[in-house]
Amino acid sequence: MPFPSPTTEDPAQRFEESKDPARNALDEVVATANQAGWGTQEIAVALLEAAKSLKDANSADPDAADPPIGDAVKEQIGHGEQFD
């Protein structure tokens, strides 16, 4: 699945821009997992754990291409998200 390129360098705007395509990508992964026999809840938990692992690995060895994340974005991550 192609992921659109960011249209800005502003960290808060980049974070907002990434939400819809990220959700669309996850919806596709969940649909494919459902077709293979996995439940939505179990695959959602597996995806959360995988994302945490990727985030931890990137924190330990940051990708040089990663733009800095602003404080406003850091405060949003992990707070108030709703999952189906």
KOLKOL-668429 format. One record per residue: residue in three letters; x, z, y of N, C-alpha, C in turn. Coordinates in Angstrom, 3 decimals, m for minus. Layout:
BEGIN
> ALA_X_Z_Y_X_Z_Y_X_Z_Y .
...
END
This chain:
BEGIN
> MET_0.840_0.000_m1.173_0.000_0.000_0.000_0.885_0.000_1.235 .
> PRO_0.692_m0.942_2.128_1.496_m0.962_3.351_1.091_0.176_4.293 .
> PHE_2.076_0.772_4.910_1.865_1.850_5.870_2.201_1.294_7.241 .
> PRO_1.317_1.459_8.233_1.589_0.879_9.545_2.778_1.548_10.241 .
> SER_3.448_0.791_11.066_4.562_1.320_11.857_4.019_2.159_12.998 .
> PRO_4.761_3.189_13.412_4.310_3.982_14.563_4.346_3.138_15.832 .
> THR_3.476_3.487_16.771_3.411_2.739_18.021_4.014_3.511_19.186 .
> THR_4.548_4.695_18.916_5.075_5.542_19.968_6.264_6.349_19.453 .
> GLU_7.012_6.910_20.363_8.110_7.807_20.010_7.720_9.274_20.215 .
> ASP_6.559_9.515_20.834_6.105_10.874_21.096_5.747_11.569_19.779 .
> PRO_6.396_12.702_19.459_6.164_13.360_18.169_4.703_13.734_17.911 .
> ALA_3.995_14.248_18.899_2.599_14.638_18.693_1.721_13.419_18.421 .
> GLN_1.962_12.329_19.142_1.178_11.110_18.919_1.503_10.491_17.566 .
> ARG_2.788_10.524_17.179_3.177_9.996_15.861_2.469_10.766_14.756 .
> PHE_2.415_12.096_14.906_1.739_12.937_13.927_0.269_12.533_13.815 .
> GLU_m0.394_12.363_14.950_m1.804_11.969_14.941_m1.984_10.578_14.326 .
> GLU_m1.095_9.641_14.672_m1.174_8.276_14.129_m1.010_8.246_12.617 .
> SER_m0.242_9.164_12.099_0.057_9.142_10.662_m1.068_9.688_9.796 .
> LYS_m1.989_10.437_10.380_m3.023_11.104_9.581_m3.935_10.140_8.825 .
> ASP_m4.507_9.156_9.518_m5.452_8.246_8.852_m4.796_7.424_7.751 .
> PRO_m3.650_6.778_8.017_m3.054_6.008_6.923_m2.583_6.899_5.768 .
> ALA_m2.146_8.112_6.083_m1.736_9.028_5.011_m2.948_9.400_4.161 .
> ARG_m4.060_9.688_4.810_m5.284_10.027_4.066_m5.732_8.849_3.216 .
> ASN_m5.667_7.637_3.765_m6.045_6.447_3.000_m5.164_6.280_1.769 .
> ALA_m3.869_6.515_1.943_m2.944_6.409_0.808_m3.278_7.452_m0.251 .
> LEU_m3.566_8.670_0.185_m3.931_9.725_m0.773_m5.242_9.408_m1.476 .
> ASP_m6.214_8.872_m0.737_m7.472_8.477_m1.369_m7.230_7.467_m2.485 .
> GLU_m6.334_6.521_m2.249_m6.007_5.529_m3.280_m5.348_6.184_m4.488 .
> VAL_m4.417_7.110_m4.234_m3.745_7.809_m5.337_m4.764_8.607_m6.144 .
> VAL_m5.650_9.324_m5.465_m6.661_10.125_m6.166_m7.596_9.230_m6.976 .
> ALA_m8.020_8.115_m6.396_m8.900_7.196_m7.123_m8.218_6.657_m8.383 .
> THR_m6.957_6.303_m8.259_m6.206_5.808_m9.415_m6.042_6.904_m10.469 .
> ALA_m5.766_8.126_m10.013_m5.638_9.255_m10.938_m6.972_9.536_m11.626 .
> ASN_m8.075_9.463_m10.877_m9.402_9.675_m11.472_m9.674_8.648_m12.566 .
> GLN_m9.320_7.395_m12.302_m9.528_6.336_m13.292_m8.717_6.593_m14.554 .
> ALA_m7.578_7.256_m14.388_m6.719_7.553_m15.536_m7.145_8.828_m16.271 .
> GLY_m8.149_9.534_m15.703_m8.653_10.714_m16.384_m8.295_12.047_m15.749 .
> TRP_m7.592_12.033_m14.633_m7.247_13.273_m13.934_m8.397_13.675_m13.022 .
> GLY_m8.619_14.986_m12.880_m9.630_15.491_m11.968_m9.114_15.501_m10.541 .
> THR_m10.036_15.396_m9.592_m9.655_15.375_m8.183_m8.933_16.657_m7.783 .
> GLN_m9.455_17.807_m8.199_m8.838_19.080_m7.823_m7.423_19.199_m8.385 .
> GLU_m7.236_18.849_m9.650_m5.898_19.005_m10.225_m4.892_18.037_m9.614 .
> ILE_m5.330_16.825_m9.278_m4.394_15.885_m8.662_m4.128_16.270_m7.215 .
> ALA_m5.125_16.838_m6.514_m4.911_17.291_m5.139_m3.873_18.414_m5.104 .
> VAL_m3.968_19.346_m6.029_m2.991_20.438_m6.095_m1.605_19.882_m6.436 .
> ALA_m1.545_18.944_m7.355_m0.263_18.332_m7.711_0.342_17.604_m6.508 .
> LEU_m0.492_16.911_m5.736_0.002_16.214_m4.550_0.512_17.199_m3.499 .
> LEU_m0.195_18.311_m3.314_0.274_19.331_m2.363_1.631_19.886_m2.778 .
> GLU_1.789_20.159_m4.059_3.073_20.674_m4.552_4.180_19.629_m4.394 .
> ALA_3.863_18.380_m4.671_4.858_17.317_m4.518_5.255_17.162_m3.050 .
> ALA_4.270_17.225_m2.149_4.567_17.116_m0.718_5.428_18.281_m0.258 .
> LYS_5.138_19.480_m0.727_5.945_20.649_m0.366_7.381_20.478_m0.860 .
> SER_7.529_19.961_m2.062_8.864_19.727_m2.612_9.642_18.716_m1.767 .
> LEU_8.972_17.639_m1.356_9.620_16.637_m0.499_10.004_17.235_0.849 .
> LYS_9.103_18.037_1.422_9.370_18.674_2.712_10.557_19.625_2.597 .
> ASP_10.601_20.426_1.528_11.713_21.354_1.317_13.039_20.604_1.150 .
> ALA_13.006_19.521_0.380_14.221_18.728_0.170_14.693_18.107_1.487 .
> ASN_13.754_17.630_2.305_14.133_17.031_3.579_14.639_18.089_4.552 .
> SER_14.115_19.311_4.460_14.616_20.397_5.315_16.051_20.746_4.950 .
> ALA_16.350_20.720_3.662_17.700_21.034_3.199_18.689_19.916_3.529 .
> ASP_18.227_18.672_3.492_19.087_17.517_3.752_18.284_16.507_4.561 .
> PRO_18.171_16.713_5.891_17.301_15.867_6.713_17.702_14.393_6.697 .
> ASP_16.683_13.565_6.753_16.867_12.126_6.871_17.257_11.831_8.316 .
> ALA_18.335_11.130_8.509_18.824_10.832_9.857_17.810_10.019_10.668 .
> ALA_16.931_9.299_9.985_15.937_8.479_10.678_14.733_9.286_11.142 .
> ASP_14.596_10.536_10.697_13.447_11.350_11.093_13.527_11.720_12.560 .
> PRO_12.451_11.426_13.310_12.426_11.882_14.703_12.200_13.384_14.726 .
> PRO_12.610_14.064_15.777_12.353_15.497_15.858_10.850_15.756_15.938 .
> ILE_10.425_16.846_15.311_9.017_17.220_15.344_8.834_18.240_16.453 .
> GLY_7.917_17.965_17.359_7.655_18.870_18.472_6.981_20.150_18.024 .
> ASP_7.046_21.182_18.877_6.448_22.472_18.562_4.946_22.366_18.347 .
> ALA_4.260_21.549_19.139_2.810_21.407_18.992_2.463_20.846_17.616 .
> VAL_3.273_19.920_17.129_3.030_19.334_15.816_3.316_20.372_14.734 .
> LYS_4.411_21.123_14.860_4.734_22.145_13.872_3.604_23.157_13.749 .
> GLU_2.977_23.508_14.862_1.891_24.473_14.842_0.663_23.931_14.142 .
> GLN_0.458_22.616_14.150_m0.713_22.013_13.508_m0.538_21.899_12.005 .
> ILE_0.681_21.685_11.549_0.921_21.437_10.124_0.595_22.693_9.332 .
> GLY_m0.312_22.537_8.368_m0.664_23.635_7.502_m1.736_24.559_8.041 .
> HIS_m2.348_24.206_9.158_m3.376_25.057_9.757_m4.645_24.269_10.004 .
> GLY_m5.693_24.658_9.311_m7.009_24.102_9.588_m7.343_22.780_8.922 .
> GLU_m6.505_22.273_8.047_m6.850_21.024_7.373_m7.966_21.287_6.386 .
> GLN_m8.813_20.308_6.210_m9.908_20.397_5.243_m9.709_19.315_4.200 .
> PHE_m9.802_19.695_2.945_m9.666_18.739_1.851_m10.970_18.660_1.092 .
> ASP_m11.318_17.474_0.612_m12.534_17.297_m0.198_m12.343_17.908_m1.552 .
END
